[in-house]
Amino acid sequence: MSEPGEYDEPPTPRTGLLVGLAVAWLAAILWTAHASIAVSGAGVGLINAAIALPNVVSACLLAGGAVGLTAAARLGDRSPGALIGAGAVGGLVVGALAAAYTLLNWGVGGPVTALAVMFAVAGVLGGVLAAALPRAVAVAGLLATLAVFVIWLGSNFAKESFVGLFSPAEAQSANGYFLALVALVGAIAAGLLAFWHLRRSARLGAGVPARWPVYLAAGLLPGAILLLAEAITRIGGARLVALAAAGSEIDRYRFADAAGSRLNHALVVLFLGGITAMIAFGRTLPRRQPQADQADQADRADRADRADRADERDQEDADDEAEPENQPVSRSSSDTSYHSSS
């Protein structure tokens, strides 16, 4: 039995939809990356592979987290080590499939093998991260992460129209404005979706405690996944990016600018997503009476109590003064009646 306020999660949470969406997203990203490389030449294909690398890594983290979470949930109430181990195995399955697809379509050897290993590692890390978190928090955070990815995908179709509203001289600034707008929209959507899922889970009796750190953690997870994907890309894909950018100074600037944009996007989603989820939770709490009003009420109650006690003391004093006056009167009346009888 769990204590009040702790998690009381079902042994088999409904994560099937999340797994299906996450795996479908990974498959779509892998297919898109392969298609962009296949239709281009050797040099351009290398550049396209380097450009698609962060998207594949983040998709592996998401799918690995969803499958790893489901694998850990199948174990029920076990030790944290067993749950994390199950999450790692589930994430490894996803990462191994992504690695196998990469080796079969891109060839074996050189930087491609390093990419395959990196995808496998990303899947394992995603599974471990999801299994280490409370299940309701992990599910809410992964759903919010998927929402960020979908918004990013939709922004690719609207980018040209947005930049076209500005003059050619302002195109670079317009691109920066658009990226900032996408990051803001994605972060707010992630925070609200994480809050909504946790709120819904609490109403369905999933044992989600009404505490702000729970909602903050779910809102922070999408940004954490993006930052982890960026770290894996920079460490594991450094060789591929160096090869792709070796052709010209323009390519080196292009990759450096893209890396900076991804980092800024991840930081915005991290902080704003967590703050949005926390503020949305705070709006549902009952409003407390202002401290000034509480102090004023306490002061009025204290004064009323002192007034009542003063009235009681005055009444007691009045009763004490009345008793000596009544006793002599009674004695004089008795004396008068005695003399009259005589």
VOGU-3710 file (C-alpha; in Angstrom, 3 decimals, decimal comma):
1> msepgeydep> 0,000/0,000/0,000  1,282/3,423/-0,820  1,073/6,372/1,528  -1,361/9,201/0,777  0,086/11,616/-1,736  2,461/9,050/-3,257  2,187/7,432/-6,657  -0,235/4,551/-6,896  0,282/3,648/-10,540  -1,279/0,713/-12,331
11> ptprtgllvg> 1,122/-2,085/-13,284  0,256/-1,787/-16,973  -0,347/1,869/-17,917  -1,869/2,606/-21,292  1,217/3,588/-23,254  0,368/1,737/-26,467  -0,654/4,889/-28,320  2,493/6,680/-27,188  4,685/3,799/-28,361  2,944/3,664/-31,726
21> lavawlaail> 3,303/7,390/-32,322  6,930/7,516/-31,185  7,998/4,536/-33,305  6,097/5,922/-36,298  7,882/9,247/-35,850  11,270/7,518/-35,768  10,435/5,518/-38,893  9,343/8,666/-40,721  12,515/10,545/-39,732  14,747/7,649/-40,812
31> wtahasiavs> 12,956/7,299/-44,140  13,102/11,053/-44,796  16,822/11,162/-44,005  17,531/8,190/-46,264  15,484/9,705/-49,096  17,295/13,055/-48,890  20,665/11,289/-48,998  19,731/8,878/-51,785  18,627/11,567/-54,265  21,810/13,637/-53,832
41> gagvglinaa> 25,397/13,073/-54,783  28,198/11,944/-52,519  29,193/15,385/-51,245  25,665/16,711/-50,880  24,535/13,408/-49,387  27,145/13,768/-46,640  25,889/17,255/-45,873  22,268/16,060/-45,790  23,238/13,231/-43,437  24,882/15,707/-41,072
51> ialpnvvsac> 21,815/17,954/-41,209  19,429/15,054/-40,483  21,579/13,673/-37,673  20,069/15,643/-34,734  16,535/14,779/-35,841  17,307/11,058/-35,930  19,006/11,163/-32,522  16,077/12,968/-30,898  13,625/10,537/-32,510  15,647/7,604/-31,122
61> llaggavglt> 15,494/9,158/-27,665  11,723/9,580/-27,908  10,997/6,096/-29,266  13,504/4,485/-26,902  11,864/6,286/-23,993  8,362/5,155/-24,974  9,335/1,511/-25,482  11,581/1,493/-22,406  8,790/2,936/-20,264  6,380/0,259/-21,460
71> aaarlgdrsp> 8,943/-2,471/-20,767  9,511/-1,162/-17,246  5,760/-0,924/-16,634  5,345/-4,614/-17,483  7,500/-5,520/-14,500  5,067/-3,925/-12,075  6,352/-2,824/-8,669  10,005/-3,824/-8,757  13,204/-2,235/-7,552  14,413/0,921/-9,306
81> galigagavg> 17,385/-0,970/-10,693  15,162/-3,588/-12,316  12,917/-0,916/-13,826  15,863/1,022/-15,227  17,329/-2,207/-16,605  14,064/-3,023/-18,341  13,938/0,500/-19,734  17,479/0,138/-21,073  16,604/-3,139/-22,793  13,493/-1,619/-24,368
91> glvvgalaaa> 15,457/1,392/-25,553  18,204/-0,883/-26,910  15,675/-2,690/-29,096  14,639/0,600/-30,675  18,222/1,795/-31,043  19,309/-1,501/-32,582  16,552/-1,310/-35,177  17,523/2,246/-36,073  21,178/1,195/-36,293  20,344/-1,777/-38,507
101> ytllnwgvgg> 18,313/0,430/-40,838  21,216/2,859/-41,052  23,788/0,182/-41,855  21,583/-1,504/-44,433  20,780/1,708/-46,300  23,887/3,850/-45,809  26,546/1,142/-45,880  29,034/-0,152/-43,337  32,277/1,489/-42,354  33,648/4,931/-41,641
111> pvtalavmfa> 31,325/7,461/-40,019  28,223/5,409/-40,822  29,163/2,770/-38,249  29,691/5,503/-35,690  26,230/6,844/-36,501  24,673/3,412/-36,016  26,318/3,078/-32,607  25,166/6,579/-31,699  21,558/5,752/-32,579  21,709/2,632/-30,409
121> vagvlggvla> 23,127/4,634/-27,505  20,406/7,255/-27,907  17,721/4,575/-27,726  19,223/3,138/-24,537  19,519/6,553/-22,888  15,932/7,365/-23,768  14,723/4,131/-22,203  16,760/4,672/-19,039  15,541/8,255/-18,666  11,880/7,318/-19,048
131> aalpravava> 12,126/4,312/-16,716  13,859/6,366/-14,031  10,978/8,858/-13,840  7,533/8,253/-12,301  5,358/6,754/-15,022  2,781/9,524/-15,142  5,529/12,140/-15,422  7,349/10,156/-18,130  4,211/9,646/-20,229  3,237/13,311/-19,950
141> gllatlavfv> 6,755/14,457/-20,812  7,102/12,126/-23,797  3,746/13,218/-25,181  4,835/16,833/-24,783  8,102/15,999/-26,586  6,165/14,535/-29,479  4,098/17,721/-29,639  7,298/19,777/-29,904  8,481/17,595/-32,796  5,161/17,895/-34,614
151> iwlgsnfake> 5,191/21,684/-34,242  8,742/21,737/-35,593  7,610/19,653/-38,584  4,714/21,986/-39,287  6,985/25,008/-39,040  9,033/23,752/-41,982  6,003/24,244/-44,239  5,311/27,756/-42,944  8,873/29,020/-42,832  9,114/30,196/-46,431
161> sfvglfspae> 5,782/32,015/-46,239  6,819/33,794/-43,048  10,236/34,831/-44,328  8,618/35,968/-47,590  6,765/38,668/-45,677  10,077/40,483/-45,195  12,446/42,053/-47,691  15,518/40,136/-48,908  17,731/42,312/-46,759  15,746/41,282/-43,683
171> aqsangyfla> 15,647/37,591/-44,539  18,244/36,578/-41,964  16,522/38,519/-39,187  13,166/37,108/-40,247  14,593/33,592/-40,020  15,715/34,306/-36,465  12,290/35,661/-35,534  10,638/32,589/-36,989  12,882/30,175/-35,075  12,190/32,048/-31,842
181> lvalvgaiaa> 8,453/31,924/-32,514  8,570/28,184/-33,177  10,484/27,622/-29,943  7,970/29,695/-27,952  4,947/27,938/-29,432  6,511/24,515/-28,929  7,464/25,247/-25,324  4,028/26,552/-24,370  2,301/23,648/-26,110  4,606/21,175/-24,358
191> gllafwhlrr> 3,958/22,679/-20,935  0,189/22,773/-21,408  0,058/19,220/-22,776  2,165/17,900/-19,900  -0,111/19,660/-17,413  -3,262/18,395/-19,128  -2,105/14,780/-19,121  -1,064/14,859/-15,465  -4,308/16,557/-14,496  -6,289/13,959/-16,408
201> sarlgagvpa> -4,306/11,126/-14,824  -4,990/12,561/-11,366  -8,733/12,679/-12,060  -8,662/9,080/-13,279  -7,072/7,958/-10,019  -3,496/7,424/-11,190  -2,165/8,704/-7,880  -0,509/11,872/-9,196  0,245/14,082/-6,168  -0,892/17,686/-6,343
211> rwpvylaagl> 2,612/19,109/-6,059  4,283/21,586/-8,361  7,589/19,634/-8,757  5,670/16,838/-10,507  4,278/19,197/-13,143  7,593/21,009/-13,426  9,431/17,748/-14,162  6,970/16,796/-16,900  7,270/20,227/-18,489  11,075/20,089/-18,380
221> lpgailllae> 11,378/16,661/-20,021  10,976/17,797/-23,691  13,739/20,354/-23,326  15,926/17,826/-21,514  15,512/15,372/-24,384  16,452/18,057/-26,910  19,540/19,007/-24,902  20,547/15,354/-24,572  20,105/14,873/-28,316  22,304/17,906/-28,970
231> aitriggarl> 25,010/16,560/-26,662  24,950/13,131/-28,340  25,076/14,765/-31,774  28,050/16,952/-30,924  29,994/14,103/-29,319  29,144/11,162/-31,553  28,581/13,026/-34,820  31,565/15,356/-34,639  33,465/13,362/-37,277  30,562/13,345/-39,722
241> valaaagsei> 29,947/17,065/-39,288  33,659/17,785/-39,769  33,698/15,785/-42,999  30,552/17,481/-44,258  31,850/20,964/-43,445  35,345/20,399/-44,837  34,331/21,504/-48,315  33,948/25,231/-47,751  33,782/27,963/-45,175  30,105/28,470/-45,967
251> dryrfadaag> 29,305/24,893/-44,914  31,199/25,319/-41,651  29,266/28,486/-40,900  26,031/26,763/-41,841  26,569/23,883/-39,424  27,728/26,171/-36,624  24,669/28,370/-37,066  22,367/25,341/-37,091  23,973/23,992/-33,913  23,476/27,326/-32,167
261> srlnhalvvl> 19,845/27,490/-33,258  19,181/23,970/-31,968  20,755/24,788/-28,618  18,690/27,951/-28,234  15,548/26,052/-29,192  16,273/23,358/-26,600  16,886/25,896/-23,829  13,671/27,782/-24,595  11,659/24,554/-24,573  13,352/23,445/-21,358
271> flggitamia> 12,704/26,512/-19,252  9,492/27,836/-20,756  7,919/24,376/-20,936  8,576/23,733/-17,258  7,380/27,174/-16,216  4,212/26,854/-18,308  3,290/23,502/-16,751  3,954/24,846/-13,263  1,913/28,011/-13,800  -0,971/26,011/-15,269
281> fgrtlprrqp> -0,940/23,815/-12,170  -0,821/26,844/-9,899  -3,932/28,260/-11,552  -5,896/25,205/-10,379  -5,021/25,641/-6,701  -7,597/27,264/-4,391  -6,866/30,885/-3,737  -5,553/31,672/-0,289  -6,733/34,672/1,651  -4,245/37,557/1,516
291> qadqadqadr> -1,988/37,764/4,541  -3,088/41,315/5,302  -6,748/40,249/5,471  -5,864/37,338/7,735  -3,939/39,642/10,087  -6,821/42,138/10,119  -9,349/39,435/10,942  -7,125/38,070/13,702  -6,751/41,585/15,160  -10,505/42,174/15,109
301> adradradra> -11,135/38,811/16,768  -8,555/39,591/19,461  -10,096/42,971/20,180  -13,576/41,467/20,373  -12,332/38,824/22,800  -10,683/41,431/25,002  -13,867/43,523/24,983  -15,930/40,504/26,053  -13,547/39,759/28,889  -13,632/43,409/30,008
311> derdqedadd> -17,446/43,332/30,044  -17,373/40,164/32,147  -15,004/41,788/34,655  -17,191/44,918/34,893  -20,242/42,781/35,535  -18,468/40,835/38,269  -17,319/44,085/39,930  -20,843/45,452/39,787  -22,217/42,297/41,457  -19,580/42,464/44,190
321> eaepenqpvs> -20,461/46,100/44,995  -24,181/45,362/45,127  -23,956/42,629/47,815  -22,696/44,835/50,781  -25,431/47,418/50,152  -28,230/44,881/50,296  -27,190/43,216/53,579  -27,557/46,304/55,919  -30,946/47,087/54,451  -32,222/43,692/55,409
331> rsssdtsyhs> -30,943/44,054/59,008  -32,573/47,477/59,496  -35,880/46,115/58,253  -35,752/43,299/60,789  -34,931/45,748/63,584  -37,903/47,923/62,653  -40,265/45,031/62,767  -38,933/43,984/66,179  -39,497/47,432/67,782  -42,945/47,621/66,305
341> ss> -43,922/44,367/67,869  -42,663/45,531/71,236
//
